[in-house]
């Protein structure tokens, strides 16, 4: 263990040293570019064209492409004038070149009034996540702090949508495309559903089946043929089956649906999207009610037993069904006992839904495999001989792990434990500890409704002013949900009006409609 820890520390120090060297290289590239700009200015070159050939010189010096040289110049200019916190973290080796590039690209078009706050929040903890995780985090923060900019940039970006093919080698071709996020996730979900139609004896990998499913879709087929050698019963089933429904999960707060705020929504498989985008999707969607706890409530509940922010998940329903179904669903949720635990190894469907909704992805550090493709793992192993003595089948002892990291936990030298609030603490073979938090649609504290704002949804007068009519659709549905989820809230609201006092903590957060 001592030698392992020493070698791990040496690796960490070496990586930081390389990062500091990369910063010095970027700084030198920027200095050369600025020198050429000054020389051009001295001979009267128009400001728009100063330094325009510096990247060619840099590419020649470093034996890199001109495009790579341009990216280095752009990063260096950002570090000098726009991103001082990123520059400081890069200079001391806390983040490497890849993360500095990721942050520069993610923050390229952020409005100046929001840039400082977003940069500060992103740099904090950036050393512990990958570049892709940083980009995903940036999308969420930008959607919250710069919603107008996000909407405008999304509209412009959608104009550039395209799909291209180009010849590759060995009789293959590359398919490349830029698609709107919802359309891309719909396609990915449908390909996944089709690839799962075959039997377990099909010899193809999951990736090969996805590729074949895309070709099958283009040929007008509704299913993927199984390629096993034997008499497969799935073959007859797939020939007559309908095209599998592509279901995508979009989480959005009820307060956002009603227009009281512009908190971002969350598109599973992509990340955060702007509020207008989420409202447009919800307008013609199947609704599923998700009750969540406020951050203070999660902390309070964690003292009694480790739970996450997802309190309960209702069944899927179209909007017209939500009124009569909400009461049945809420009574079922209250009586399910899913948060207390179950006596069997296999968790109930309700408990599985809560855990998958809470986690969002595999809970191993920096893994991005979606939770609906993961195993539900008992953190403390279940005792089949004496269930009362082993790890319980309860939310506080369950987490999503992809098959690879599930096997690593079982057979590798990593250990993990639940530490409350849905958090997992991992310890690697060298003894280093890493804490991972759930990243489901409703788990980011930055994106949840503040306690002070939640009570506004209980104000009928505010709703009438907002919508200008009494005959409401979504608004009435949400009030109905309140009747069943917060008994007595109407009476409490009336009392608060008589006493002219605020109604604190009247409304739990509702999301995912």
Helices and strands as residue ranges (DSSP letters): H 2-42, G 47-49, H 54-62, H 66-81, H 84-91, H 97-106, H 112-123, G 126-128, H 131-145, H 147-158, E 162-167, E 173-178, H 181-195, H 206-218, H 233-240, E 250-251, H 254-257, E 265-267, E 271-273, H 275-282, E 286-292, H 295-302, E 310-318, G 319-321, H 322-335, H 349-359, G 371-373, E 375-378, G 395-397, E 398-401, H 403-411, E 415-420, E 423-427, E 433-436, G 445-447, H 451-454, G 455-458, H 460-467, H 474-485, H 489-499, E 509-511
